Amino acid sequence: EELSQESWLDYEKRIKELGPYIMRVRRQFKKVQERQLQEKVEKSKKMEIIPKDGEVIDRFNMEAHKNLMLKKAMGDIQESDLKRFHIDETTQTPTTIDLVIMIDGSGSMNGQPLNSAVQTAAILNEAVSGKGMNVNVFVGVWGDDKPPMLITPGMKRKDIGRELERARQGLKSGTNMAPMFEKVADEMSKQHKTANTLAGFTHVLIVSDGDISDRVPSRDKIETIFKNTKMVTID
């Protein structure tokens, strides 16, 4: 609570102070990441006689073909020599995780609630920035019709500190949550289009001290998200 009241403009100093908490959260995220797998289809080293789905060019192995020609000239062809087309192999691989932290910026959050929420976002962001982590972190503030996304993947550390300090000011807004979901969906789309990666599991963590003013529209947005994807959680 005392640390959360300090400025984020000296980002390196703040992160050093929060080191033990960051490491503890990082260990938990490693466990989460190891359990969130997706199927990946690749060409196997194993081959068959007939190309799958008629994909002759894509699956053809020239070395295997040369070996067949050599065996044919020697008059010593075995059935295994006829296998010149790669088959598919399905493996389980860790997927990219998107963590979206959306902080209530309404007037009731001013002071300690907002300071604590911002510090939480900083800890989570830094925890997944370590080596071997494959997590995209987004931090935004919600409450009005145009909720800003303050932190996105790849930002420089000094810029993160500046935006965290900006988040401490809140929006001094109401508690409209529905616009937030459109903002999150838009950011996810831009991130994976730019990075040319498939969207993996997206976890939206909403931090607030109370109720919302647009319950029905927010519910409709959440139902739309869940209807169109099975890889999103909202807490």
N, C-alpha and C positions, 0 to 999 in steps of 0.2 A: 504493500500500500504506500509506503514512504517512497520507494523507488518510482512508482508510477506517476508521481507528481513532478518529476524532473523533466527538463526539456529533452527533446529527441534530436535537437540540432547537432549535438555531439554524439552521433550514432555509435561510433566505435566504443566510446566510454560506457554507454548504456548497455550495449551487448556484452561487454566484459563483465559488468555487474550482474547480469542475468545468466551468466555462463552455466551454472549448475542446473538451472531450470530448463535451459535450452537443451542441454545434453540429455536430460531425463525424457523430455518430449521426443527428441530425435530417436531414442531407442524404441519408443512406442510406435513411431511412424515406420520404422524399419519393419516391425512386425506386421503392421497394416499392409505395407507395400508387398511383403512376401506372400501375403494371402490373396492379393488381388491380381489374378492371372487372366490372361486372354489366350485364346488359341491362335497360333501362328502357323500358316501353311507355307512350307518351303519345299524346294526340289530336293529329294532324297538322293543319296549316292546309289541307292538300289535302283535297278532298272528292270523293265519288262520288254517282251517282244512287241506288243502292240502299244502305240502311244495313247495315253489317256485323252479322251475327248477329241481325238484326231489331231492333237497339237504336235505335229511332226517336227516343225522347225524349232519350237521352243524347248522341246524335250530331247532332241537328238544329241547324242554324245559321239563326237567325231573319233575319239580314241577307241571307243568300243567298235565303231564301224571299221576302222583300220585293222583292228585285231581280227574282225570277222573276215575281211578280205585276205589277210595273211593265212588264216586257218583254212579258208576256201582253197587257196592256191596249194596248200599242203595236203588237202583232202582229209582234213581232220577237224571237222566242225562238230561241236557239241551243242546241245540245246541252250546252254548258258551263254554261248557265243552270240546267239541271236538276240539277246537282250541289249538293245541299244537306246532305249528311251526311258528317261528318268520318271519315277513315280513321285507322288506327293507324300510329304511326311508332316504330320501335325504335332506340334510341340506346345507346351505351356510356357509362356514367358511373362514376366512382370509388365503390367501396363502402366502408362503414364497416368498419374493421379492429379486431378485438378482440385485444389483446396480454395474455396471462395469464402472469405470472412467478411460478412456484411454487418456493419455496426450501426445501431440505432443512433441517429444524429439529432433526435428531437430535443426540445428544451429540457425535459425532465432528466436527461442523461448528463447534463452539465456537471462538472466537478468530478468527484471520485468515481462514479459509475463509468463515465466516459474515459477517464484516465486509465482505469483498470482494463476496460475493453481494448483500448489502443495498445496497452502493454501486452495483453494476451495475443493480439494480432502480431506484434513484433516477435514474441517468443516463437509462435508457430511458424512465422515466415523464416526466421533464422534457423529453426530446427530442421527444416527440410532443404536448406541450402548447402548442406554438407556433401562431401564426396560420396558417390554411390546412390544419392537420392534422386529419384526421377519424379519430382513433384512440381507442378506449377502453382504458385500462390498468387491470389488476387485479394486485395483488401479494398473495400469500398464503404461508403456511408450512405444510409438510406433514410427516407422520411418524407421527401418531396417528390415532385413529378420527374425530376432529372437527377437521379442519384449518381454522384461521381464515383468512378473507380480510381482510387488514388495510387494503388500499387499494382503493378503487373509484372510478369516474369521478365527477367533480364535487366531490371532497373539498376542503376548505379547506387551504391550504398549511401552516398551522401544525399541522393535524391529520395531514397526511402526514408531517411531521417527527417527530411524536410516535409514529406507528405504525412508522416506520422504526427508531426507537430501540428500540421494543418488539421488533421483529423480530430485533435484534441479540442478544436474550436466548435466541432459539431456543425449542424446545419441550422440549428434554431428553428426547426421545422415542425410539422405535424408528424403523424405516424402512418403515412401511406406506404404500404409494403408492396403492393402489386407492381409498380413501375420497376422495382428492384429486380424482379425475375426476368423482365425483358432485357434489362441491362446485363445481367449475368449471362443469359443465352447469347447475346450479341458478342460479349467478350470471349466466350468459349469458341464461338464460330471464328472470330478473327484470329485467335491464338493458334488454332489447329490448321487453319488455312495458310497462315504465314509460315508455320513450322512444318507444314506438309506432313502432319502426323494424324493418326486416327485418335478421336476422343476416347479416353478411357473412363475411369470412374471419376465422377464429379461429386464432391462433398460440399454442400453449402451450409455454413455455420452462421446462424443469425444470432447476434448478440443484442439483447434488449432488456429493459427494466420493467416492461409492462405490456399492455395490450396494444392492438392496432386499430386504426380507424376505418379501414377498408377490408373488413373480414371477407365479404362475399367475393369481390374481385380477386383478392389474394388467393382464396381457396380455388377459384377457377383457374388461375395461373398454375398453381401447384398441380391440380388435376391434369392439366394439359401436359405439363412436363412428365408426369408419371405415366401418362397414356402413351407418350411417344418414345420413352426410353426406360430401360430397366437398370440403368447404371448411374442413377443420381440419387443421392440422399439429401434430405433437408432437415436440419436440426435447429 
